[in-house]
């Protein structure tokens, strides 16, 4: 048996307890103080000295000299009221519905295993405990704070738990060669009209009707203006306006996301979103202000050569099926892409329960449950990937 898998199995009960503590604390964005303190206390107890380089962004280094492999785990939750029914459920209006509590616990104990074998490391392993993934700002904040230097990072590995899908059986591992995460732009469109009494719409300029026309106009871009071989998704997830039944409001706000895999498609769609919104608003006697987040996430491209080189070590840990794809499986976004744009990177999904095993709810649902046994595989993967990449690249 792989030495890291064997040791990880010995640490399983400790990992589960730590994961449950992180889960119960919850927290969103950069407001993760309880879990930041917990993570740093765990690392210090293992003889590892952590450094908080930005708000709740924690790093530490094991080993020295040679090249440096970075291991990244995000640990923020979502602003959801947890409905899992777990005895350790968060009660503060946040919920680890994306499995980041598993990512963090896996990395804590991978750090312990690597520290135990520090004398055998052929270089350095840098740990990255990242806040604010769900709002797409944590990776950039840590990078801006100097994460990639001292020692300089040469390669990055990330990990996530998958649940509720057919490729998420316990023991399965999935990863992609090439594009894995879509670029994501956050969009806000504020339509301004003129409010007034609902009985006299001819004295008003109704922004709700205009915003509705804009929404429909935007949904025409992809089927009619984008080549069908390209992939793009434009989602309007929020439409807010007015407060009462009998009054026309002054403004309406549409909010959503644009996800793309191609830079030219992304540029074109950003341009067309502004043209359609402002053009329809102007034609209907309103104005439209279009805002797109300048800190949007880039496309996350996994390094194919790195993925191929690491496959034997993945399969050494994997007790189920290794799913490897060169096709884009989804259009989700992840700010691990910030690392991908700087160094060769690889993100691995560990199965934490499939429908045939009774896990039918997927991530970002307040009722989601994960099989905690996935921690053994997740922690062993983290440790083995870093250890063996350094060994093979001295």
C-alpha positions in Angstrom: 0.0 0.0 0.0 1.2 3.6 -0.7 2.9 4.9 2.4 0.8 8.1 2.4 -2.5 6.2 2.0 -1.5 3.9 4.8 -0.6 6.8 7.1 -3.7 8.7 6.1 -5.9 5.8 7.1 -4.3 5.8 10.5 -5.1 9.6 10.9 -8.7 9.2 9.7 -10.5 9.8 13.0 -8.4 12.9 13.7 -9.1 14.2 10.2 -12.9 13.6 10.7 -12.9 15.5 14.0 -11.0 18.4 12.4 -13.2 18.5 9.4 -16.3 18.6 11.7 -14.9 21.5 13.7 -14.1 23.5 10.5 -17.6 22.7 9.2 -19.3 23.8 12.4 -17.5 27.2 12.4 -18.4 27.9 8.8 -17.7 31.5 7.7 -17.8 33.3 4.3 -15.4 35.4 2.3 -12.4 36.6 4.3 -14.4 36.4 7.6 -13.0 33.0 8.7 -11.2 33.9 11.9 -12.3 30.9 13.9 -11.1 28.5 11.3 -8.0 30.5 10.5 -7.0 30.2 14.2 -7.9 26.5 14.2 -5.8 25.8 11.1 -2.8 27.7 12.5 -3.0 25.9 15.8 -3.1 22.5 14.1 0.0 23.4 12.0 1.9 24.6 15.0 1.0 21.4 16.8 2.8 19.6 14.0 5.9 21.7 14.2 5.0 23.8 11.2 5.1 27.6 11.5 2.2 29.2 9.6 2.1 32.8 8.3 -1.1 34.8 7.7 -0.1 36.9 4.7 -3.6 38.5 4.1 -6.9 38.4 6.0 -7.3 34.7 6.8 -4.9 33.7 4.0 -2.5 31.2 5.6 0.7 29.8 4.2 3.6 27.6 5.5 6.6 25.8 4.0 7.8 22.3 4.7 11.3 21.3 3.5 13.8 23.6 1.7 16.0 23.9 -1.3 15.4 22.7 -4.8 12.0 23.3 -6.4 8.7 24.1 -4.7 5.4 22.4 -5.0 2.3 24.3 -3.8 -0.7 22.6 -2.3 -3.9 24.6 -2.2 -7.0 24.2 -0.1 -9.8 26.8 0.1 -11.8 26.8 3.3 -14.7 29.3 3.1 -18.3 28.4 3.2 -21.4 29.7 1.5 -24.0 32.2 2.8 -26.7 29.5 3.2 -28.7 28.3 6.2 -27.6 24.7 6.7 -30.3 22.0 6.4 -28.1 18.9 6.5 -29.4 17.7 9.9 -25.9 17.0 11.0 -25.2 17.3 14.8 -22.2 19.6 13.9 -24.1 21.7 11.4 -23.2 25.4 11.3 -25.7 27.6 13.0 -24.4 31.0 11.9 -26.2 31.3 8.6 -23.3 29.8 6.6 -22.8 26.3 5.2 -19.9 24.3 3.9 -22.0 23.1 1.0 -19.1 23.0 -1.4 -16.9 20.7 0.6 -14.2 23.2 1.4 -14.1 21.9 5.0 -12.8 18.6 3.5 -10.2 20.4 1.4 -8.8 22.1 4.4 -8.8 19.0 6.6 -7.1 17.0 3.9 -4.4 19.6 3.5 -3.8 19.9 7.3 -3.1 16.2 7.5 -1.1 16.0 4.3 1.1 18.7 5.9 1.5 16.4 8.9 2.5 13.5 6.8 5.0 15.6 4.8 6.4 17.0 8.0 7.0 13.5 9.2 9.0 12.8 6.1 10.6 16.2 5.7 14.1 14.8 5.6 13.1 12.8 2.4 11.7 15.8 0.5 13.6 16.7 -2.6 12.6 20.3 -2.3 10.0 22.4 -0.6 6.2 22.1 -0.2 4.3 25.4 0.3 0.8 25.2 1.9 -1.9 27.5 0.8 -5.1 27.7 3.0 -7.2 30.2 1.0 -10.2 32.3 2.0 -12.8 33.8 -0.3 -13.0 31.3 -3.1 -16.7 31.5 -3.4 -16.5 35.2 -4.2 -13.5 34.7 -6.4 -11.1 37.0 -4.5 -9.0 34.9 -2.2 -6.4 33.5 -4.6 -5.6 36.9 -6.0 -5.3 38.4 -2.5 -2.8 35.7 -1.5 -0.8 36.1 -4.7 -0.7 39.8 -4.3 0.6 39.3 -0.8 3.6 37.4 -2.1 2.4 33.8 -2.0 4.3 32.7 -5.1 7.7 33.9 -3.8 10.1 33.0 -1.0 10.4 30.2 -2.0 9.3 30.7 -5.6 6.5 28.3 -6.6 7.1 26.0 -9.5 3.9 23.9 -9.7 0.5 23.9 -8.0 -1.9 21.2 -7.0 -5.5 21.6 -5.9 -8.2 19.2 -4.6 -11.9 19.2 -4.4 -14.5 16.7 -3.3 -17.2 15.6 -5.7 -20.6 14.3 -4.6 -24.0 13.4 -6.2 -22.6 12.6 -9.7 -22.0 9.3 -11.4 -18.2 9.9 -11.3 -18.3 10.6 -7.6 -18.2 7.1 -6.1 -16.1 6.8 -3.0 -12.6 5.9 -4.3 -13.0 7.5 -7.7 -10.8 10.3 -8.9 -11.4 12.7 -11.7 -9.3 15.4 -13.4 -9.1 17.1 -16.8 -6.2 17.8 -19.1 -6.5 21.3 -20.5 -9.4 23.7 -19.8 -11.1 22.8 -16.5 -12.7 26.0 -15.1 -14.4 28.6 -17.2 -13.6 32.3 -17.0 -16.3 34.1 -15.0 -17.4 37.7 -15.3 -19.9 39.1 -12.8 -22.4 41.4 -14.4 -24.7 44.1 -12.9 -27.1 46.1 -15.1 -29.0 49.0 -13.6 -31.9 50.2 -15.6 -33.1 53.7 -14.6 -36.5 55.0 -15.6 -39.0 57.3 -13.8 -41.3 56.0 -11.1 -44.8 57.0 -10.3 -48.4 55.8 -9.6 -49.3 52.4 -11.0 -52.6 53.8 -12.3 -50.8 56.3 -14.5 -48.0 54.5 -16.3 -48.1 57.0 -19.1 -46.6 59.5 -16.7 -43.8 57.1 -15.9 -41.0 55.2 -17.6 -41.2 51.6 -16.4 -37.7 50.1 -15.8 -39.1 46.7 -15.0 -40.5 46.2 -18.5 -37.3 47.6 -20.1 -35.1 45.3 -17.9 -37.3 42.3 -19.0 -36.6 43.2 -22.6 -32.9 43.5 -21.9 -32.9 40.1 -20.3 -34.5 38.5 -23.3 -32.2 40.3 -25.6 -29.1 39.0 -23.8 -30.3 35.5 -24.1 -30.3 35.9 -27.9 -26.5 36.4 -28.0 -25.3 32.8 -27.6 -27.6 30.9 -29.9 -27.6 33.6 -32.7 -24.2 35.3 -32.5 -21.7 32.7 -31.1 -20.3 29.9 -33.2 -22.0 26.7 -32.0 -18.6 25.0 -31.5 -17.8 27.5 -28.8 -19.0 27.2 -25.2 -20.4 30.1 -23.3 -23.1 30.5 -20.6 -24.8 33.7 -19.7 -26.9 33.4 -16.5 -29.1 36.2 -15.0 -29.6 35.0 -11.5 -31.1 38.1 -9.9 -33.8 40.6 -11.0 -34.8 43.1 -8.4 -37.1 46.1 -8.6 -39.8 47.8 -6.6 -41.4 47.2 -3.3 -45.2 47.7 -3.6 -48.0 46.6 -5.8 -49.3 50.0 -7.0 -46.1 52.0 -7.8 -43.8 51.9 -10.7 -40.2 52.1 -9.3 -37.4 54.3 -10.6 -35.0 51.5 -11.3 -34.5 47.7 -11.9 -31.3 45.7 -11.5 -30.3 42.6 -13.3 -27.3 40.6 -12.0 -25.6 37.5 -13.4 -22.5 35.8 -14.7 -20.8 35.2 -18.0 -18.8 32.0 -18.3 -16.5 31.5 -21.3 -13.5 29.4 -22.3 -12.2 31.5 -25.2 -10.7 35.0 -24.8 -12.2 36.3 -28.1 -15.6 35.0 -27.2 -15.3 36.6 -23.8 -14.4 40.0 -25.3 -17.1 39.8 -27.9 -19.8 38.9 -25.4 -18.8 41.6 -22.9 -19.1 44.1 -25.7 -22.5 42.8 -26.9 -23.9 42.7 -23.4 -23.2 46.5 -23.0 -24.5 47.3 -26.5 -27.8 45.4 -26.0 -28.5 46.7 -22.5 -27.8 50.3 -23.4 -29.5 50.1 -26.8 -32.7 48.6 -25.6 -32.8 51.0 -22.6 -32.3 54.0 -24.9 -35.0 52.9 -27.3 -37.4 52.5 -24.4 -36.6 56.0 -22.8 -34.5 54.6 -20.0 -30.8 54.4 -19.3 -28.7 51.3 -18.5 -25.5 51.2 -16.6 -23.5 48.0 -17.1 -20.8 47.0 -14.7 -18.6 44.0 -15.1 -16.2 42.9 -12.4 -12.6 43.9 -13.4 -11.3 41.2 -11.1 -13.0 38.4 -12.9 -11.5 34.9 -12.9 -9.5 33.7 -15.9 -9.9 30.3 -17.6 -8.4 27.5 -15.5 -6.3 25.4 -17.8 -4.7 22.2 -16.3 -1.2 21.5 -17.6 -1.6 18.3 -19.7 2.1 17.3 -19.3 1.8 17.6 -15.5 -1.5 15.6 -15.5 0.1 12.8 -17.5 3.2 12.7 -15.3 1.1 12.5 -12.1 -1.3 9.9 -13.3 0.7 6.9 -11.9 0.7 8.5 -8.5 -3.0 9.3 -8.7 -3.8 5.7 -9.6 -1.6 4.5 -6.7 -4.0 6.3 -4.3 -7.2 5.8 -6.2 -9.2 2.7 -5.1 -12.0 3.1 -7.6 -12.0 4.5 -11.2 -9.7 7.2 -12.5 -11.7 9.5 -14.8 -9.4 11.5 -17.1 -10.9 13.8 -19.6 -9.5 16.1 -22.3 -12.9 17.6 -22.8 -14.5 20.3 -20.7 -16.9 18.6 -18.4 -18.6 21.7 -17.1 -18.6 25.5 -17.0 -18.0 26.1 -13.3 -15.4 28.7 -12.3 -12.8 28.5 -9.6 -10.1 31.0 -8.6 -7.6 28.2 -8.6 -7.4 29.5 -12.2 -5.2 32.3 -10.8 -2.5 29.7 -10.0 -3.0 28.0 -13.4 -2.2 31.2 -15.2 1.1 31.5 -13.4 2.6 28.0 -13.0 1.8 24.4 -14.3 -1.2 23.3 -12.3 -3.5 20.3 -11.7 -6.8 20.1 -9.9 -8.1 16.7 -8.8 -11.6 15.7 -7.7 -12.1 13.0 -5.1 -15.3 11.0 -5.0 -17.4 11.5 -1.8 -20.5 9.7 -2.8 -22.5 8.9 -6.0 -26.3 8.3 -6.5 -25.8 4.6 -6.5 -24.3 5.0 -3.0 -27.3 7.1 -1.8 -25.7 10.5 -2.4 -28.1 12.3 -4.8 -27.6 15.9 -3.7 -24.8 17.9 -5.3 -22.7 20.8 -4.0 -24.0 24.3 -3.3 -27.2 22.8 -1.7 -27.8 23.4 2.0 -28.8 19.7 2.4 -25.7 18.2 0.8 -23.9 15.4 2.6 -20.4 13.8 1.9 -18.9 10.5 2.8 -16.2 11.4 5.3 -14.1 8.4 4.3 -13.0 10.5 1.2 -10.7 12.4 3.6 -8.2 9.4 3.6 -7.8 9.5 -0.1 -7.8 13.3 -0.3 -5.1 13.8 2.2 -2.9 11.0 0.7 -3.3 12.5 -2.8 -2.2 15.9 -1.6 0.9 14.5 0.1 1.8 12.0 -2.6 1.5 14.5 -5.5 3.8 17.0 -3.9 6.3 14.4 -2.6 6.6 12.6 -5.9 6.6 15.7 -8.1 9.6 17.0 -6.2 11.3 13.6 -6.4 10.9 13.5 -10.2 11.9 17.1 -10.8 15.1 17.6 -8.7 
